[in-house]
Amino acid sequence: MSRVQILHVEDGDAGQRLDRWFRRQFPQVQQGRIEKMCRKGEIRVDGGRVKAATRLEAGQSVRVPPLPDEAAPVTAKPKVSEEDATLIRATVIFRDDQLIAINKPPGLPSQGGSKQQRHVDGLAEALKFGYDEKPRLVHRLDKDTSGVLLLARTRSVAQSLSDAFRSRETRKIYWAAVAGCPNPLMGTIRFGLVKAPGHGKGGEGEKMNAIHPRDVDATPGAKRATTDYAVLTSLAKRASWAALVPVTGRTHQLRAHMAEIGHPIIGDGKYGGSAQENLGDGWGAQLGGEISRKLHLHARSLSFVHPVTGNRLTLTAPLPDHMARTWSTFDWRTEDVPADPFEDIE
């Protein structure tokens, strides 16, 4: 066992959640254990009790209780294989001295977790491109969601971008194939979300339950969530191509919201059911035939102000192979739809 340690939050780590900061320092410690140590008061910040979701500030001292020897801070960087290095470098869609953006493949987690040893954060060692430190994730995408993922090449840029994401100064547009055709064709979903009981030691398999807006304040742990959607085209009411904007950024927000209104995202077995069943106004999450059973959710574009140049930058990621095949099957063409179907709305 290690002794009690006092670590200090560096400038570039300000604004991070305590649990995510802790796991960067001690990646072998599972999420469930971090939450337990917080509940018991074993992890403290500036001497006070904290929650796992507490945001850290630069200069704060974090008390780290005794940990198993295998959970000592990692000093040696894990080696990235040539195959993985080639794979992750091929995903780069933008790069300058401050930023790197990749088109994250579906199935690749953004960060490590229970039984997740291969992830973007680890493979980022192959994205240094001459810098001493690997680029830092400033936001995340779910494992099965593809699309634009941004990394900062310096601590100061990471801080600026993290602030921009928290203050909602960025604009993210997702593309999805959804079951059925939402009515109206454009609208806003305001169901709150609360975490359902997880499975396994670290809460693997977590799922969010939708809560009617009038019941959010009375539901312990529920948070308000807002999603804008627009139907770009449909296929005989059987499936639709939708643009989704997460106004808030809750876990599984887009998936839970679309399922709640009866139009789950194609391939979403967690929220839409695994069969071709009617779930209300729409259909189940599997279309059958040649259509892939993988999740059809893609972070199509990300728009933000560059933290150094001050210019607005919009990055766009091509569809992953399984979604491109579905689009081809349905004769849905990217050139036929607006980049931002919401831009003319006051």
Disulfide bonds with the S-S distance in Angstrom:
none
